[in-house]
Amino acid sequence: MTNKQKAIAAIAAVGVVAALYTGSTYLKPEKHVLIATWNVRGYPETEQDRREWFSDKIIEFSPDIICVQEIANQDRVDKFLANEEHFTSEAFLNSSDGQDNAIFTAEWVEMEDMPDPSGFQHPAQAAMVSYRGFDAVIITVHLSWTDVAMREQEKALLGDIVSEMLEKDPDVIIAGDFNITEQEIQELADSIGMEVMVPPGQDGVGTTHAGNRYDHFLISPDLESEEAIACEIKTFLGEEIAEEVSDHLPVLAVFSTQPRFKDRP
């Protein structure tokens, strides 16, 4: 069994975060980067206990990078940076939609905001990120839920976006809320030359409290064959407040930062 296979087995048994912080020999902090995606259904929460719960979870996960869906405007983004002290930088472009996407990074992650792909109901966000030997282009999306025709148009856009981003870096990530079934996400990934990160040991687990698996990491083949280790859906079993905060659950993904995988100077 390879080191990557052993890491996946460890994660399947105890989860990404637990594997990171319980002494796994394959997932030491200096050797990985942790990325999260979470549709937060608005930010910040109106109730103090909900705000505290959310912040506590961010501290518990301690992702190096987080992709956030449904954050309304620049004021809310500024509040996120002020409240969630783990993060120091954002890639964000305000729009009139009210359900924008943002990417936040910790201070040790280098991030360059990029021109964002157009044509999405909820504007997509793109950025180049790098940490040690890990470098990638990240696009975070929230495909249309209510407008099926719009969602099909958005899916069609992703092929050209991937091709464009692969010219900048062989490591490309599309993360977010796709609002499509597991069969459809696999078909989409196949059609645009990407791979779906499937959480080990979580067959049948949804990324919404209703049980749907809408939230995913799609990654390029180069990233899948080199840096990608595993991902996990955080379920918050027994925590009723989780559903009050958002109808979605966060998905965490871990990648290697070994110097030999670095693609950009």
C-alpha positions in Angstrom: 0.0 0.0 0.0 1.4 3.4 -1.0 1.6 6.4 1.4 -1.4 8.0 -0.4 -3.5 4.8 0.0 -2.6 4.6 3.7 -3.6 8.3 4.1 -6.9 7.6 2.4 -7.5 4.6 4.6 -6.8 6.7 7.7 -9.2 9.4 6.5 -11.9 6.9 5.7 -11.6 5.6 9.3 -11.5 8.9 11.3 -12.1 11.8 8.8 -9.9 14.5 7.3 -9.6 16.8 10.4 -9.1 13.9 12.8 -6.4 12.4 10.6 -4.7 15.8 10.4 -4.6 16.3 14.2 -4.2 12.8 15.7 -0.6 12.2 14.7 -1.0 10.6 11.2 2.4 10.0 9.8 1.1 10.9 6.3 -0.6 14.2 7.0 1.7 16.5 8.9 0.8 20.2 8.9 4.0 21.1 6.9 3.1 18.5 4.3 -0.5 19.4 3.4 -2.9 22.2 2.6 -6.6 21.9 3.8 -9.3 23.5 1.6 -12.9 23.8 2.5 -16.0 24.7 0.5 -19.2 25.7 2.3 -22.5 27.2 1.2 -23.2 29.3 4.3 -26.7 30.5 3.4 -25.8 34.1 4.2 -23.2 35.6 6.5 -23.0 36.7 9.3 -25.7 34.9 11.3 -28.3 37.1 13.1 -28.2 35.1 16.3 -25.2 35.2 18.6 -25.2 31.5 19.3 -25.2 30.7 15.6 -22.3 33.2 15.0 -20.3 31.6 17.8 -21.0 28.1 16.5 -19.9 28.9 13.0 -16.7 30.6 14.2 -15.9 27.6 16.5 -16.3 25.3 13.6 -13.9 27.4 11.4 -11.4 27.2 14.2 -11.9 23.5 14.6 -11.3 22.8 10.9 -8.6 25.5 10.5 -8.7 25.3 6.7 -5.8 27.1 4.9 -8.3 28.1 2.2 -12.1 28.3 2.2 -14.5 28.8 -0.7 -17.7 30.4 0.5 -21.0 30.5 -1.4 -23.9 32.9 -0.6 -22.1 35.8 0.9 -23.9 38.9 -0.1 -21.6 41.8 -0.5 -18.3 43.5 0.3 -19.5 44.5 3.8 -20.2 40.9 4.6 -16.8 39.9 3.3 -15.1 42.5 5.4 -17.1 41.1 8.4 -15.9 37.6 7.6 -12.3 38.7 7.7 -12.8 40.7 10.9 -14.7 37.9 12.7 -12.9 34.7 11.4 -9.4 35.7 12.5 -7.9 32.6 10.8 -8.2 34.4 7.4 -6.4 37.5 6.2 -7.1 37.7 2.4 -10.0 37.5 0.1 -10.7 37.1 -3.6 -14.1 38.7 -4.1 -16.0 40.9 -6.6 -19.2 42.5 -5.4 -22.3 42.1 -7.5 -26.0 42.9 -7.3 -26.9 39.2 -7.1 -26.7 39.0 -3.3 -25.5 35.4 -3.3 -21.9 36.0 -4.3 -18.9 33.6 -4.0 -15.6 34.4 -2.2 -12.3 32.7 -1.5 -10.5 33.4 1.8 -7.0 32.4 2.7 -4.8 32.2 5.8 -1.8 34.5 6.0 0.7 31.8 5.0 -1.1 31.1 1.7 -0.2 33.3 -1.3 -3.3 34.3 -3.3 -3.7 36.3 -6.5 -7.2 37.3 -7.5 -8.0 36.6 -11.1 -10.6 37.9 -13.6 -13.7 36.0 -12.8 -15.5 33.8 -15.3 -18.7 35.4 -16.6 -22.2 34.1 -17.4 -23.2 32.7 -14.0 -26.3 33.7 -12.1 -24.3 33.7 -8.9 -21.0 35.2 -10.0 -18.1 32.7 -9.9 -14.8 33.6 -8.2 -11.3 32.6 -9.4 -7.9 32.9 -7.8 -4.4 31.5 -8.0 -3.2 30.1 -4.7 0.1 28.7 -3.5 1.5 27.2 -0.3 4.9 25.5 -0.2 4.8 23.0 -3.1 1.1 23.3 -3.7 -0.1 25.8 -6.4 -3.4 25.7 -8.2 -6.1 27.8 -9.8 -9.3 27.7 -7.8 -12.7 28.6 -9.1 -15.6 28.6 -6.7 -19.1 28.3 -8.1 -22.8 28.2 -7.0 -24.8 26.9 -10.0 -28.4 28.0 -10.3 -30.9 26.1 -8.2 -34.2 27.5 -9.4 -33.4 28.0 -13.1 -32.7 24.7 -14.8 -32.0 26.2 -18.2 -29.5 28.7 -16.6 -27.8 25.8 -14.8 -27.3 23.9 -18.0 -25.8 27.0 -19.6 -23.5 27.4 -16.6 -22.4 23.7 -16.9 -21.6 24.3 -20.5 -19.4 27.3 -19.6 -17.2 25.2 -17.3 -15.4 23.3 -20.2 -14.0 26.5 -21.7 -13.1 27.8 -18.2 -11.2 24.6 -17.4 -9.3 24.8 -20.7 -8.4 28.4 -20.1 -7.2 27.8 -16.5 -5.2 24.8 -17.5 -3.1 27.1 -19.7 -2.2 29.0 -16.5 -1.6 26.0 -14.2 -2.0 22.2 -14.6 -3.6 22.1 -11.2 -7.2 23.3 -11.4 -9.9 23.1 -8.7 -13.6 23.9 -9.2 -15.3 23.8 -5.8 -18.7 24.7 -4.6 -22.4 24.1 -4.8 -23.3 22.5 -8.1 -27.0 21.8 -7.4 -26.9 18.6 -9.4 -27.1 14.8 -8.6 -24.1 12.6 -8.1 -24.6 11.0 -11.5 -24.8 14.5 -13.1 -21.6 15.7 -11.4 -19.8 12.7 -12.7 -21.1 13.3 -16.2 -20.1 17.0 -15.9 -16.6 16.1 -14.7 -16.1 13.6 -17.5 -17.3 16.1 -20.1 -14.8 18.8 -19.0 -11.8 16.6 -18.3 -12.0 16.8 -14.5 -12.1 14.3 -11.6 -14.6 14.2 -8.8 -13.1 13.9 -5.3 -15.2 11.3 -3.6 -15.2 11.2 0.2 -13.9 7.7 1.3 -16.2 5.8 3.7 -19.2 8.2 3.1 -21.3 6.5 0.6 -24.8 7.8 0.7 -23.9 10.8 2.9 -25.3 14.1 1.5 -23.8 17.6 1.6 -27.2 19.1 2.6 -29.3 18.3 5.7 -31.9 17.0 3.2 -29.5 14.3 2.1 -28.5 15.6 -1.3 -24.9 15.6 -2.4 -24.6 18.9 -4.2 -21.2 20.2 -3.0 -18.0 18.9 -4.6 -14.4 19.4 -5.4 -13.6 18.8 -9.1 -9.9 18.6 -9.8 -7.7 18.3 -12.9 -6.0 15.0 -13.7 -2.5 16.3 -12.8 -3.7 17.4 -9.4 -5.5 14.1 -8.9 -2.4 12.1 -9.7 0.0 14.1 -7.6 -1.2 16.3 -4.8 -4.8 15.2 -4.0 -5.1 13.0 -0.9 -8.8 12.8 0.1 -11.9 14.8 1.1 -14.6 14.6 3.7 -18.1 15.8 4.3 -18.5 17.2 7.8 -21.9 16.0 9.1 -22.3 17.6 12.7 -24.2 14.6 14.0 -26.4 15.6 17.0 -25.8 19.3 16.5 -29.2 20.8 15.7 -27.8 24.3 15.4 -26.0 23.3 12.2 -29.2 23.2 10.2 -30.1 26.6 11.7 -26.8 28.1 10.3 -27.0 26.6 6.8 -28.9 23.9 4.8 -25.5 22.8 3.5 -22.6 21.1 5.1 -18.9 21.9 4.5 -16.7 19.7 2.4 -13.0 19.5 3.3 -10.2 18.4 0.9 -6.5 17.8 1.7 -3.6 18.1 -0.7 0.1 17.5 -0.5 2.5 20.4 -0.4 5.7 18.5 -1.3 8.1 20.8 -3.2 8.5 18.3 -6.1 4.9 19.0 -7.1 5.3 22.8 -7.5 4.3 23.9 -11.0 4.9 27.7 -10.9 8.2 29.6 -10.0 
